[in-house]
Amino acid sequence: MTKEYDPYEDARRERAQATDDWRETSSRFWRYLRTRPMESWGFFIAGLLLGGMFF
């Protein structure tokens, strides 16, 4: 028997890959941020707040 083509399977696979990529990137970012001094955390949070107000 031949397996029928499922167009949704490609979308599921791409979505899973995008999720994995995002998790990898965010994991690396948090590892980097944890190695920075506390002042960097303050600038990071201030950037998030300012970005939230302007965008």
C-alpha positions in Angstrom: 0.0 0.0 0.0 1.1 3.5 -0.7 0.8 6.2 1.9 -1.3 9.1 0.9 0.2 12.6 0.9 -0.9 14.6 3.9 -0.3 18.3 3.4 -0.8 19.0 7.1 2.1 16.8 8.0 4.6 19.3 6.4 3.0 22.2 8.4 3.3 20.2 11.6 6.9 19.4 11.0 7.8 23.0 10.1 5.9 24.2 13.2 7.8 21.8 15.4 11.1 22.8 13.9 10.3 26.5 14.5 9.4 25.8 18.1 12.7 23.9 18.6 14.7 26.7 17.0 13.0 29.3 19.2 13.7 27.2 22.4 17.3 26.8 21.4 17.7 30.6 20.8 16.0 31.6 24.0 17.9 29.1 26.0 21.2 30.5 24.7 20.1 34.0 25.4 19.1 33.2 29.0 22.4 31.4 29.6 24.3 34.5 28.3 22.2 36.9 30.4 22.8 34.8 33.6 26.6 35.3 33.2 26.3 39.1 33.1 26.4 41.4 36.1 23.2 42.6 37.7 23.4 46.0 36.0 22.8 44.2 32.6 19.6 42.8 33.9 18.4 46.3 34.8 19.2 47.6 31.3 17.5 44.5 29.8 14.3 45.1 31.8 14.4 48.9 31.1 14.6 48.1 27.4 11.6 45.8 27.6 9.6 48.4 29.4 10.5 51.2 27.0 9.9 48.9 24.0 6.5 48.1 25.4 5.6 51.7 25.7 6.8 52.8 22.3 5.8 49.7 20.3 
